[in-house]
Amino acid sequence: MTIHFAAAKTGPSAAGRGPVQAPRARALARRGMEQVANDNGLSSEAQTRKDAVLRAALRHFAEHGLGAARSARVQAEAAFFAGDRSAYGWWLDVTRTLDRRLAAEAARLSESPARPAAE
């Protein structure tokens, strides 16, 4: 999970919290604070889905412990082979939230062409 931090408030109104004393430095700090916002660039719909996936991943982790990512991958593979693309995308997102490498491997295997059965 990615964590974003906002810039610390500095300047004359910060009451000694920062070294910003020069007028140019204060102007740059003020300009920087004006741009501080929730800058993850996601639409509200995408953010809602991301939050729902995070909650589901945390619930799945609470239920399955350290094997939660593998369990989510099994769910994703079952949905993939059942032809349920929506459930496959959901479980792949849950797997990605828990373990990116495992999800990348699962996605790579699902995109590869079918291999002929060994004789």
HELIX and SHEET records of a PDB file:
HELIX    1   1 PRO A   12  ALA A   14  5                                   3    
HELIX    2   2 PRO A   23  GLN A   35  1                                  13    
HELIX    3   3 SER A   44  HIS A   64  1                                  21    
HELIX    4   4 GLY A   65  GLY A   67  5                                   3    
HELIX    5   5 ALA A   68  ALA A   82  1                                  15    
HELIX    6   6 ARG A   85  LEU A   98  1                                  14    
HELIX    7   7 ARG A  100  GLU A  111  1                                  12    
END                                                                             
